[in-house]
């Protein structure tokens, strides 16, 4: 009798996880939309491109929030307490970005299109220099700390590829805009999105290999 050996193909070793898939889609959408993101100027804020880019980022942020929760559920034991802190920081940052992108996609274009209200959108204006600016800064800090902590525990644990974890760190540190230039911030956001999408795929591969 001829013996046969079954080999698990890459397709069958990939476990479909709804929210991890959402995280991958949200992260890749984040990459595309950040490439299309116009400059931060009152003139650009009044355009339809600005509106639809930020409404798209709003949807991507929601997908990322749900994906991070499942990411934390799957990796809670390997990453330990420090990893859970990282996931909490990332979730809070993503929730903050959800509210910011919704405001930037709905209210900001209306203000920018009106010459009487456009000055409110300046860096020293009451909108970005007020509570919204604090939410944005807090989200940036949470995203940075969460990404660095998560990358550290993942690289140390060696259960997922190290390269996407390092992309999270490189991307989030470059995404501080301001004070970094707008283009550098865009590149950083793209790099971060690629790293998170890659990690999502790697988790589904790991889950598939465990079956």
ZIRAKA-V775256 format. One record per pair of residues at least 4 apart in sequence whose ideal C-beta (glycine too) atoms are under 6 Angstrom apart, sorted by the first residue. I is the first residue (numbers start at 0). J is the second residue. Records with the same first field share a line. If there is no record, write none. Layout:
I: J, J
This chain:
7: 11, 12
12: 207, 208
13: 203, 204, 207
14: 203, 206, 207
16: 203
18: 65, 66, 69
19: 66, 69, 199, 202, 203
21: 25, 62, 65, 66
22: 63, 66, 199
23: 196, 199, 200
24: 62
25: 59, 62, 63
26: 192, 195, 196
27: 196
28: 59
29: 59, 192
30: 189, 192, 193
32: 52, 55, 56
33: 185, 188, 189
35: 52
36: 52
37: 43, 48, 49
38: 43, 181
41: 111, 117, 120
43: 49
44: 49, 107, 111
45: 108, 111, 112
48: 52
49: 108
50: 104, 108
53: 100, 103, 104
54: 104
56: 100
57: 100, 101, 104
60: 93, 96, 97, 100
61: 97
63: 93
64: 93, 94
67: 89, 90
71: 75, 86
73: 202
74: 78
77: 156, 158
78: 82, 152
81: 152
82: 152
85: 145, 148, 149
88: 141, 144, 145
89: 145
91: 141
92: 138, 141, 142
95: 134, 138
96: 100, 138
99: 135
100: 104
102: 106
103: 107
107: 111
110: 116, 119, 120
111: 117, 120
119: 124, 126
120: 124
122: 127
123: 128
124: 128
125: 129
126: 131
127: 132
128: 132
141: 145
142: 146, 171
143: 171
145: 149
146: 167, 171
147: 168
150: 164, 167, 168
152: 156
153: 159, 164
154: 161, 164
159: 201
160: 201
163: 194, 197, 198
166: 170, 190, 193, 194
167: 191, 194
169: 190
170: 187, 190, 191, 194
171: 191
173: 183, 187
174: 184, 187, 188
175: 179
176: 181, 184
179: 183, 184
